[in-house]
Amino acid sequence: MQRTLNALTFIAGTLLSFGMGRAWAQQPAAAAPTQAPLTLTLQDAIQRARANSVALQSALTDQGLAHEGQVQARAALLPKLDYNNSYIYTQPASAPTGSADVGQVASQQIPRFIANNAVHEYLSQGVAEESIGYAQVADFRRTRALEAVARAKVEIAARGLVLTVVQNYYGFIAAQRKYATVQLAAGEAERFLSLSRKLENGGEVAHSDVIKAQIQFNDRQRDLREAKLAMDKARLDLAVLLFPNFNENFTVIDDSEMAPPLESFDEFERMAQTRNPDLKASTAALQASRYELSSARGGYFPSLTLDYFYGIDAAQFAVHAPDGTRNLGYAASATLNIPLWNWGATHSKVVQADLQRKLAQRELSFTQRKLLADIRNLYDEAAAARDELNLLKQSADLAGESLHLTTLRYQGGEATVLEVVDAQNTLTQARNAYSDGLVRYRTALANLQTLTGTM
């Protein structure tokens, strides 16, 4: 009677733990804080990580710098307007000794430097300047291509961050699931140890069964501490990504079993050809290298500079001279600069730019090949992980049923303690494998979506 009562108690505890295992209840990482924890979805986590990522902010800074470079290159193609004010004093020339025109020379104040117009010369004028050359146009186009490169690198950094968040998010969920699994296993080991002791006291089993049950209980306690440590570490890794200050008071929603379906390979390949950020960056880098080559070749071509002056350039700082002449006026000049010889410097720049262009072309070709290979590899990985999930779930269910049946056989004297312990270990391993399978599928899917620009 006593053995039957003990058996019923153990079976009830096993069934209860098996039902809890199906629920995969989340366990708190620490004692409940005074403030309610923040509940985050995957999208919440991604949004917070984007706001706090140093790498993403660095890429955005580079994009801003590239944009300003494009603005400056565009400004170099447009007319420049300045307003200049200056005063020039020139030592006056002395009249020749014995000259009859000494008084006239003194009154006219002829400047000693023949390059200057008067002893006192005042300039106050606006200057509009326009420089036109093949190299300037190529530089502007190059800066636009470099801005496209920086924009693509921002997208690469953002999607790389998304992948990191997904891995840490579902890694934390998996750690919680494993902790819950080990808790259930520890409870089962404790109940089995209690049962074996009672059966030993009743003379129904040998003391070796109690020793094995005690070893199993000790192993589960050690596993429980390790699972708790792994869960706390996963929480910290995720907290570093999500919060600007150190904050562990948060929980995440476990949606790992609600993963979106896997689309066809042809659809992923089509999206990758148009939306992959690495491909965009390589294409823009090739365009920039081509414009760099054009800019270097521009050193062979003439450049034209146009200047227009309007204002005062006279011996008096006034609109009208003392004799009534109007000082305010305009002047214009055009300069055509024709390069003739610079000891091969232009040719050297052309060679450098052409080497960069060839390298960028090879990098683009490699990126295209690697993209196709990565799509195939990641798609196969995601498909395999998806197909294996059903098997892992089935194995976990069968392991739970096996433990239940083995326990009944042990109660009836048809199974040994080693079989019960083996069934307990198998159940724990199957549940943990299912948790790892969920994380593997979500990570593989995120890898694929990041590569094709859909996440």
Secondary structure as UniProt FT lines:
FT   HELIX           2..23
FT   STRAND          38..40
FT   HELIX           42..52
FT   HELIX           54..77
FT   STRAND          80..89
FT   TURN            97..98
FT   TURN            100..101
FT   HELIX           102..108
FT   TURN            114..115
FT   STRAND          120..132
FT   HELIX           134..201
FT   TURN            202..203
FT   HELIX           207..242
FT   STRAND          250..252
FT   HELIX           256..258
FT   HELIX           265..275
FT   HELIX           277..297
FT   HELIX           298..300
FT   STRAND          303..314
FT   TURN            322..323
FT   STRAND          328..337
FT   TURN            343..344
FT   HELIX           345..411
FT   TURN            412..413
FT   HELIX           417..451
FT   TURN            452..453
//
